[in-house]
Amino acid sequence: MEFGLWEKYYKEILEDFGFSRENDEESAKLLDEILSTEGCLTLDELREIVGFSNKFIVFGAGPSLKEHILMLKEDYDLKDYVLVAADGATTAMVEERISPDIIATDLDGNLDDILIANLRGANVVIHAHGDNIDKIASLTPFFTSVLGTTQAQPVGNLYNFGGFTDGDRALFLAVALGAEEIILAGMDFGDIVTKYSRPNLENNLAKADEFKKKKLVYAEKFTEWIKDNESVKMTNLCD
């Protein structure tokens, strides 16, 4: 999605959630400064790394995630696919001894598991927004093979492919990387959250609060936009 089109949705999100564009831009500027010092991937470099396949599996952190992972391990040759974990979904993959090729994260998943996956070769796409400035500052330098993204106007080393939540941003990223086929695993778009998306949950599952429900509405909306507007075959294992 080109930024000119994305910006229309972005302004709607800012108004709907009461987010600050200035804070988003401050976080993006900070991430760009860190990546300028520490080094980072370009989109072309990431395309080359995952160029072994135009078939992708994007793992969300919904309640169906573990079931879908077990089914995919049994019925698919995962080596034929680029595996993209949306933030906390990384934990479920690590538990099943699967290494994602890419992790799309705003750094609120289980950081130990994201670091483990990064050490095992996962490329990390770190997203800057107004609510994670402190994490951008303290955690970004610990990762290698990083590509930076923002939901505001892209600056410096950062990209904006479109998308709002980790899950739908991972889908837009897959499209930008040349995906012709995308399988969605653990992408329920329902009203249940899991320990994978909320590591501090007391139980494995919980009802989503109104904020999370509204985010999932946008995630589903942008997923449908990709289906309708991009030349990619998309299959959701929840259907």
N, C-alpha and C positions, 0 to 999 in steps of 0.2 A: 504494500500500500504506500503510495507516495505521500510525503508529509503534508502537502496541500489538502489532500482528502482527509488524512488522519486528523489534521488540526481541527476540523469541524467536529469530529467525535471527541477529541481531547477537550475542547471547550465545553462540550456537554458534560463530560465527566467531571471537570473542575467545578462546574456549577452544581451538579447533582450531589457530589460528595463534599463540597466545600473545601477542596484542596487548593493549595497556593501554587500558582505557576512560578512565582519567584522562588519558592523553596525547591521546586523541581529543578529549576535552572541552576540554583546554587549547588544542589547535589550533583547535577551533571557536570558542572564546572570542576568540582572537586574530584570526581572520578576521572575526568579527562586529565587533570594535573597529575594524579597518581599514576595513571597509565603512561603518561608522557615520560615519567621518571623510571617506572618499573619495567616498561615494555608491554606490548599488547599485540594481539592478532588483528589483522585486517580481514574484511569479509572475503577477499580473494584468497587469502591464506587459509581461512577456515573452509572455504569451498574446496580447496585442493586437498585438505586433510580428509574430508568426508566424501571426496569424489569417487570413492569405490562403489557408490550406489546412489540411485535416485529414488530409492524406496526408504521411507522413514517410518518409525514407530515413535509416537509422542506419548509419554506416560504422564498422566495427571495424577493428582493425589486424592481422587475420590474413593468412595467405599468399595468400588469394584476392582480397585487396583491389584490387590494381591491375587484375586481370582484370575484376572486377566494375565498377570505375569506367569502364573503357573500354567495356564492354557497355552500361552505363547511359547514357553519353554518346551512344552510337550509337542506342539503341532507345527512350529515354525523353525526354520534355521535362522537364528537371530544374526548370524554373521552376514546375511544377505541384506541387512537393514542398517541404516543409521539410527541409532537409539538416542532419543532426546528425552531427558528427564526434566520435568517441570519442578524445580526446587525440591520440596519435601518428598516427592516421588523417588528421589535418589535413595532414600533410606530403605524403602521396600525393595529396590533393585539390589542394593548392597546386601540385604538380608538373604536374597536369593542368588547371591554370587554372580550377579550380572553387572557389568561395567558399562555405564552409558558413554556414548561418544561425546555428547554435549549435555551440559546442565544449564538451564535457563533459570536464574535465581535473582531474587532481590535480597537474599541473605537472611531470610527469616525461617528457613527450614533447619533441619538438624545439621549444624555446621561441621561436626565431626565426620559425618558420613559424606558430606560434600567434599571435604578436604581429602578423605580417603579415596573417593572416586577420582579426584583431581590428581592425586599421587599415582593412581593406576592408569592415568592417561586421558581422563575426561577433560575436554575443553570447557571452560566456564564462561558463560555469557552473563555478566553482572549488570544488573539494571539499577539505575539511579533514579530515585524519586524523593520527594520532600520528606518522607517519614523514615528514611533509612540513612540519613547523612552520617550519623555516628558510626554505623556499621560500615559504610563505604570507607570512612576514614581509618577505622581500626582493623578491618579484616581484609580489604582488597590486596594489600601487599603480601599476604600469605599464599595467594593463589598464583599459579603459573598458567600459561596458555589462556589468557583472558581476552575476551572481546567485550567492549562496553556498549551499553544501550541506554537510552533515555526516552521518556514519554513526551518530552518537550522538544524544542528545536534542536536537532543534532549539532554538536559542536566538536571541533577537534577530532579526536580519535573515536568519538561515539557515533552510533547509528540509531536510527529509529525506523523499524520495519513495520510499525503498527502493532496494535494489541495493548491490552490493559493488565490482565492477570498473567501470572507465570505460564499458565496453560495455553491461553490463546496467543501470547507472545511467542511461545515455542512453536506454534503452528505457523505464524507469520515468518519466523526465522527459517523454518523448514522450506517454505515457499521461496524465500530469498536465496536459499542454498541450492535451489534447483529441483526440489522434490516433485516427482510426477505421481507418486502414490504415498498417501499418509494413512497409517492405521492409528486410531485413537484408543488408548488403553487407560482405564481409570478416569475417564472424562465423563462423569455422571451428570453434571449440571443440576444436581438436586439440592435438597436442603439439609443434607447430612455432611458434617465435616469429620475428618479422620485425624488420628495422631500424626499422620504424615504431613498434613497441611498445618496442623497446630500442635507442635511437639509438646506443649505444656498441658495438653488435655489430661485429665485424670483417668479417663477411659479411652478405649480405642475409637469410639464413635460418639458424636454429640450432635444435637440440633444446631444448625447454623444460626448465628445471630442475624439481625436485619442488615447489618453492614455487609456481611459475607454473602447473604442471599442476593443482595443488589449487585455485588461484584460478579457472582455467578451468572446473573442475567446478562451482564455485559459480555462475559466470556462466551456464552452460548450465541449471543448476537454476532460477535466477531467471527466465531467459528462458522456460522451460517453464511456470513459475508464471504469468507474464503471459498466455501462450497459454490457460491453463486457467481463469483467474479474471477476466480483463478483457475488455470488449466491444470487442475490436480484432482486425482481420484482420491476421495476421502471416505474411509470406512470407520465408523465408531462401533467398537465391540459391545457397547451398551445397547445398541439398537437390536 
